[in-house]
Amino acid sequence: MDFTIEIDREEDGRWIAEVLELPGVMVYGQTKEQAITKVVSLALRVLADKVEHGEAIPTQSREFVPIPLNLSFATA
């Protein structure tokens, strides 16, 4: 089971991490690593709670397509 963690840096320097397949699973961290560690921990708690209550576990809902980085753009 794979989940997607989206990570971004806020203007104030904090890092925000979110598990896209689990609504509400979003945390801040002072470092990128701290944000990832905290969001994984929260995601595991949310998943354990869902299992305990017989709720469905979400699956990966996004499809990722690689974007080539060697794009060239024509200028007029």
N, C-alpha and C positions, 0 to 999 in steps of 0.2 A: 504494500500500500504506500503510495507516494503522495505527498502533499507539497504544495508550492509555497515557499516563503518569499515574500516580497520585502525588500529592504531598501530604505531610503534614508538620507540624512536631512534633518530639519535645518532651518536657517540658524537656529540657536546652537547647532553642533550636536544635538542629541540624535541618536539613531532610532528609527521606528521599524519594527518588523511585524509582519502580518501573515497569518496562514490564510491564503485566499479561499480555501474550501471550508473553513470553519468561521462563520460570521462571528465577529466580536473578539476573535483571538488576535489581539494586537497589543504590543508592548513597546515601551521606550527603554533604551539603554544608553549609558554614557559612551560605550564603545560598540562597534559593529558586532563583536563577538558576544558581548553581554546581551545585546538585543536578541541575537539568535538563540543563545542559551535560554533566555527567559521565555521566548515565544515557543520554543520546543517544549519546555516544561509546562507551560499553560496548555498547549495543544494536547499533551498527554493526559493532563487532568480532565480536560473537556471530553476527550475520547473515552476515558475510563468512566466518567459520569454517564455518558451516552450508553455504554455497554451495560452498566449497572441498572439503568432504567429501561433497558430494552429498546432504545431508540436506534434508528438506522445510522450507520456510519457513512458519511459522505465519501464519494469517490472523486477522483480527479476529474474536473469538469472543463478543463481547458486543453486545447491542443496547441502546442508550440511549434512554430515553423522557423527554421533557421533563416536569418537574414544575411546575405553575403555582404561583407564589409568592403569589397572592391567595386562598389557602385560608381559609375561615372555619370555626371549630369551635364547635359548640353546647356550652353548659355546662349542667349539670343543677342 
